[in-house]
């Protein structure tokens, strides 16, 4: 014997409605969690990119192109950091913000070649 389906306009004691303030608080918490997660991801990847630039600057007796290669890898990881933040915030990955990820490459090449 199956239980009859409960009509939608009736109150369901097993699943009470959530108030508007509870829904707003949940959205606010989700927003904060996204910002914290993206900040952690970007700063971690930015530290990695900065380490690659420092390695390029202080490399002893490098092979040809090693310094430039490390700077390019730093830029690639910077772009991945910005892309991870965009993905966490559910934004389009094709964005002008990706150019910000190339900052380690520009700074590294300026330090190495300039």
C-alpha positions in Angstrom: 0.0 0.0 0.0 1.5 3.3 -1.0 1.2 6.5 0.9 -0.8 9.2 -0.8 1.2 12.1 -2.2 0.9 15.2 -0.1 -0.5 18.3 -1.8 1.9 21.2 -2.2 -0.3 23.8 -0.6 -0.4 21.8 2.7 2.2 22.1 5.5 4.6 19.1 5.6 5.7 18.6 9.3 8.6 16.4 8.1 10.1 19.2 6.0 9.3 22.6 7.4 9.7 25.7 5.2 12.9 27.6 5.7 12.5 31.3 6.6 13.9 34.0 4.3 16.5 35.0 7.0 17.8 31.3 7.1 18.1 31.3 3.3 19.9 34.7 3.3 22.3 33.5 6.1 23.1 30.4 4.1 23.8 32.4 1.0 26.0 34.8 2.9 28.0 31.9 4.4 28.5 30.4 1.0 29.7 33.7 -0.3 32.3 34.0 2.5 33.4 30.4 1.9 34.0 31.1 -1.8 36.0 34.3 -1.1 38.2 32.5 1.5 38.7 29.5 -0.7 39.7 31.7 -3.7 42.0 33.9 -1.6 43.8 30.8 -0.3 44.1 29.3 -3.8 45.4 32.5 -5.4 47.9 33.3 -2.6 49.2 29.8 -2.6 49.7 29.7 -6.4 51.1 33.3 -6.3 53.8 32.2 -3.8 54.7 29.3 -6.1 55.0 31.7 -9.1 57.1 34.2 -7.1 59.4 31.3 -6.1 59.8 30.4 -9.7 60.8 34.0 -10.5 63.2 34.1 -7.6 64.7 30.8 -8.9 65.2 32.4 -12.3 66.9 35.4 -10.8 69.3 33.6 -8.6 70.0 30.6 -10.9 73.8 29.9 -10.9 75.3 29.3 -14.4 72.0 28.5 -16.2 71.6 26.8 -19.5 70.5 29.0 -22.4 66.8 29.9 -21.9 66.5 28.4 -18.4 65.7 31.8 -16.8 63.2 32.7 -19.5 61.6 29.2 -19.2 61.2 29.6 -15.4 59.6 33.0 -15.9 57.2 31.6 -18.5 56.3 28.8 -16.0 55.7 31.4 -13.4 53.2 33.2 -15.7 51.5 29.9 -16.6 51.0 29.2 -12.9 49.8 32.7 -12.3 47.2 32.3 -15.0 46.1 29.1 -13.4 45.7 30.9 -10.1 43.4 33.5 -11.6 41.5 30.8 -13.4 41.0 28.9 -10.2 39.6 31.9 -8.5 37.2 32.5 -11.5 36.1 28.8 -11.3 35.5 29.0 -7.6 33.3 32.0 -8.1 31.6 30.3 -11.0 32.6 32.9 -13.5 33.6 32.5 -17.1 37.2 31.3 -17.5 37.7 33.4 -20.6 38.1 36.8 -18.9 40.4 39.8 -19.1 41.3 39.0 -15.5 43.5 36.2 -16.9 46.0 38.9 -18.0 46.6 39.6 -14.4 48.1 36.1 -14.1 50.9 37.1 -16.5 52.3 39.5 -14.0 55.0 37.1 -12.7 56.2 36.6 -16.3 56.5 40.3 -16.9 58.2 41.0 -13.6 60.5 38.0 -14.0 61.6 38.9 -17.5 62.2 42.5 -16.4 64.4 41.3 -13.6 66.2 38.6 -15.6 66.7 40.5 -18.9 66.7 44.1 -17.7 
